[in-house]
Amino acid sequence: MSSLLETRELSKRFVKHLDFAAKLARKLGANVQEEVVQAVDQVNLDIRQGEVVGLVGESGCGKSTFGRMVTGILPPSAGTIHYNGKDISNAASPEGHAAALKIQMIFQDPFASLNPRMRVRDIIGEAPRIHGLLEGQSQDEYVANMLEKVGLDASYSGRYPHQFSGGQRQRLGVARALAVQPEFLVCDEAVAALDVSIQAQVLNLFMDLREQLNLTYLFISHDLSVVEHISNRVLIMYLGRVVESAPTEDMFHSPNHPYTQALLNEVPRLDLRKRQYTPVAGEIPSPLNPPTGCHFHPRCPHATSKCHTEIPQLKGIAPDRQSACFLNETP
Amino acid sequence: MPQPTLDVRNLQTHFFTRDGVAKAVEDVSFSLGSGEVLGLVGESGSGKTVTGFSILGLVDPPGEVVGGEILFKGQNLLKLSEEEMRNVRGNHLAMVFQDPMMTLNPVLRIDTQMIEAIQAHQKVGTDVARERARDALGKVGIASPDERLRAYPHQFSGGMRQRVAIAIALLNQPELIIADEPTTALDVTIQGQILHEVQRLCRETGTALIWITHDLAVVAGLAERICVMYAGRIVETGSVDEVLDRPLHPYSKGLIESVPSHNQRGRRLNQIPGMTPSLLSLPEGCAFRTRCPIADVECRRLPSLHEAETERRIFCHHPQRETA
């Protein structure tokens, strides 16, 4: 089956341009450089119709930036995004416009992502009205349908966001995304801000909607237990690069990349009591000045001299599994 | 039985707001001995943070501790004057907060802040204090503590800042540390590092620790005993193994079952219906009854926190016994 979404060597660089003073200083011989952050570095990803793909990484690894490029919020610096076979890398192109409606995003912070001055009826109903999706229904009917779909009472449509709790707001965010009849949802830490019991409600909602509406998800999260629960396939990112990609079961059963192993080792679990934590040393290096070669080598227990100089490529190690580590190469 | 380090009895902290009295902490009792780790678990608004603040005497108006006793090594902290309390706080009792960016002063260097904390409680020279500050930084796993002492908080990453906050809490070798969601804002690998340090410190120094969190999985790996809070009350206490493997209160049961790793992958998660009620308009009787699957008429009457089994107390009319 062909892919619904395909990214090829998708990259994003953020450049902090020199201001006038810095340019002047450089003219005078000062050693001033533009600051460049390679937030996402040549990511190839295929997502098939109906799949739930989990994208996992620690803060600053570029997972949100990747999600934002896929939804067209950020333009990529290099590489392409294809949706249903059409190039949507340029969000301003007709293809990009069409895809922007089909790919919707659900944001992390349910308090920041809803306009506090708009009523629910407008938050949810504005986009479908403008795009002519009401199909003869009145906007109120349409909004009521959407609210019911996400498990909220239809009578709430006259309220403002501040009248809702965190979990309800997140449902509003989902309803807003669903209102334009998308095929593909990018959930960026969509349950991270919620309490455990509310998180379970929203995760269930995601799973129900997937069945009812045949949705495809890119599920971005730092929470491995959530990703393990909901995804079919998981990608692990570290400092802008994908280091491992595998079906969920394989990933959690037998992680290949040393970073994945370390990460899985750290996840607190209900069934592990009085455990001895044996953490990986060090922290994520600054993306302004990433390590040479394999980004993970300063923290890796198995690093060799090769890891300092060469960048490992993402290579197949088993059917459907890829990992970017030199350890997999037979000497 | 040796005297417990901390013995909280029937603590009540209420907030007198314009809309009514919010009973943020109601009839909370627990105790812990030296070197013990107690997990205080609950969702937002359950009163776990206010409990911590009450112990440290940090509740500000409109909030007020209106009842109960907080016995710290036999001494009732609620009876102390502000002056005496200041002597205890930071010296014998310390707190680590959730957000390390908010707890460190951004315009002062780390050494200034640490030396101040030492000299506030002990008459020691600056050199001695600096040495102790350096040792404390080393203890929490900060590399090259000598240089780092001269840094400002913004020069540290989030995980490092939290280590500094823990190091400051450790400075005067307190008998009790209250940690309020200290790893919630941190990445998994950094959280692992902090948990590792904390575990080691409790083992080595015999400091008692109250770990306040909403994350059951963290508590599972760290604590010996656990208190589950809901709407201001402790609804269940017991050893970690007992509570997590065999929860008796329907709320703890629902909470544990809603954790994804507890469930089979891809299955629907067990969810607790509804949401936490507002503290201003709690249901009469058991506060959980409107969301409880087994609530009946009896639940309109307030249950009592009773010993269900040895070392297990539960606040429910209908403990969830094993069904055969």
Interface residues (C-beta under 8 A of the other chain):
Chain A: E58 S59 S165 G166 G167 Q168 D195 V196 S197 I198 Q199 A200 Q201 L203 N204 M207 D208 H222 L224 S225 V226 E228 H229 I230 T248 E249 A262 L263 N265 E266 V267 P268 R269 L270 D271 L272 R273 K274 R275 Q276 Y277 T278 P279 V280 A281 E283 I284
Chain B: E43 S44 S157 G159 M160 D187 V188 T189 I190 Q191 G192 Q193 L195 H196 Q199 H214 D215 L216 A217 V218 A220 G221 L222 E224 V240 D241 L244 G254 L255 I256 S258 V259 P260 S261 H262 N263 R265 G266 R268 L269 N270 Q271 I272 M275 T276
